Amino acid sequence: MYLINRWVAIVKPKQPLVDWLNDLPDLEEKPATPEEVRQDCTAILLPDFTELDEGREFIKKIYEGLFNLELSAWCEDQEAWPQNRDYVLFRQWFDVEIHSMVIDPFEDAIEKEKI
């Protein structure tokens, strides 16, 4: 096993995102609860910080891209997205868990794909 020199953040949708999804007219499968949308959440690698607050500040710097990524996963029509996507709204729509220990049990290389 290998300890990776990264932290990880898990972005978990909350009820306001579910409410928005359920109000979308063209969404075929509508999630009923936050629990359903929290079953397979986005994980993002962070730099190797020394303090949890550094991880929080990093998320604050990149929240806009995370917010857009999460919304586009559900709805590609940007006109249907909330107009004022500030950090306050991001925190109302998503919990973010930050963890300092990332373990890789495999020896093979990690593959990256630009998104």
GIBEL-V614740 format. One record per backbone hydrogen bond with DSSP energy under -0.5 kcal/mol. CO is the residue of the C=O (numbers start at 1). NH is the residue of the N-H. If there is no record, write none. Layout:
co & nh
CO & NH
CO & NH
This chain:
co & nh
2 & 4
2 & 104
4 & 6
4 & 102
7 & 46
8 & 99
9 & 11
9 & 44
10 & 12
10 & 97
11 & 13
11 & 42
12 & 95
14 & 17
14 & 18
15 & 19
16 & 20
17 & 21
18 & 22
19 & 23
20 & 23
20 & 24
21 & 24
24 & 27
26 & 28
28 & 30
29 & 31
33 & 36
33 & 37
34 & 38
36 & 39
42 & 11
44 & 9
46 & 7
47 & 49
51 & 54
51 & 55
52 & 56
53 & 57
54 & 58
55 & 59
56 & 60
57 & 61
58 & 62
59 & 63
62 & 66
63 & 67
64 & 68
65 & 69
66 & 70
67 & 71
68 & 72
69 & 73
70 & 74
71 & 74
71 & 75
76 & 78
77 & 80
78 & 81
83 & 85
84 & 86
86 & 90
87 & 91
88 & 92
89 & 93
90 & 94
93 & 14
95 & 12
97 & 10
99 & 8
100 & 102
102 & 4
103 & 105
104 & 2
